[in-house]
Amino acid sequence: MSSAFPPALTRLIKNLGRLPGVGEKTATRMALQILRWPAPQARELAGSIGELHEKIRLCSRCFTFSQEDPCPICSDSRRDSSIICVVEDPGDLLAIEKAGAFRGRYHVLHGVLSPMDGIGPEQLRISPLLERIGREGVEEVVLATSSTVAGEATATYLSDLLQDRGVRTSRIACGIPMGMDLKYADKMTLQRALAARVSCS
Amino acid sequence: MSSAFPPALTRLIKNLGRLPGVGEKTATRMALQILRWPAPQARELAGSIGELHEKIRLCSRCFTFSQEDPCPICSDSRRDSSIICVVEDPGDLLAIEKAGAFRGRYHVLHGVLSPMDGIGPEQLRISPLLERIGREGVEEVVLATSSTVAGEATATYLSDLLQDRGVRTSRIACGIPMGMDLKYADKMTLQRALAARVSCS
């Protein structure tokens, strides 16, 4: 970092550079932009970052980020408690909620199995999932981990684990995304989409 | 924004979305990442944003962002005070400083002429530039505004303005960027590069 910038700006650029996908150039652009904002707007951003860790906890049932415990979804009696959707992280939960296609409850693993990184079943929220299944009268578990290698492996592991626990397990469908031109789909996706073809009648 | 996220997270996502080049998806990814950071790291980012407007002012000579007044460049007696490089904003000053190719002083306009947006000479730091030229014994003014339409217009305006003030004016060279394949250069750049060709002897 050049000394042509004042220390307070250099410090901010360094901190912004820790955000995902933000390099030094982007961080510089952001910092200069924040400096051009009215001071209250900058204070508002600072305040919202500062209060984040204080206000947000993990829901003790589904482990999503929440300000209340249990979270609004877990405490909503209109949600179907017989079906649990297992996701990798709270961002995935949000994506499904936005789609509005699921009315059950969730369970957030906070990661996927990745032995190379030292992440085994103990590092994920798997035992609380098994407890919930026994306690909450769950009938179906939807495995909605990503269709990456690690996500697939995690889904397979959970599916095996749940097999003799008296619950149905299912996996979200893999196929061609809506609106995608077929010629741009990768080979694996095409193979899956063909194998999982659905009768039109 | 979906109600599936706690209000503190939603608030942060909204605030991050005001940064340049950050849409809702990127803001969500950033916010979730900040939540995964250790709390002190998040507080450090919040603190550096919070202190920014308090600590940083404009240098009263060159108008760059600075914690001291005059700024370190204006108060550095080793810098050549006979030559002033005029730039649009402090980010451009930083880029030139990083290149290490200029040992004079700077003057930051804080924008370019843009009549459509209501930005005329009075909105830019042009009168203080004229005062400095008289007061500081300036011999040359390098016009280093961008080679955009507005940047070129501003350079032309300043060049005309300075013509009968006893200073030399120059414009940074326009041409093919280093390392660029000629076939990807745009027409205007090629025309300029050819017109401004330099003898090899």
Interface residues (C-beta under 8 A of the other chain):
Chain A: S2 S3 A4 F5 P6 P7 A8 L9 R11 L12 N15 L16 R18 L19 P20 G21 V22 T26 T28 R29 M30 A31 L32 Q33 I34 L35 W37 A39 Q41 A42 R43 E44 L45 A46 G47 S48 I49 G50 E51 L52 H53 K55 I56 T64 F65 S66 Q67 E68 C71 P72 I73 D89 P90 G91 L93 L94 E97 K98
Chain B: S2 S3 A4 F5 P6 P7 A8 L9 R11 L12 N15 L16 R18 L19 P20 G21 V22 T26 T28 R29 M30 A31 L32 Q33 I34 L35 W37 A39 Q41 A42 R43 E44 L45 A46 G47 S48 I49 G50 E51 L52 H53 K55 I56 F65 S66 Q67 E68 C71 P72 I73 D89 P90 G91 L93 L94 E97 K98
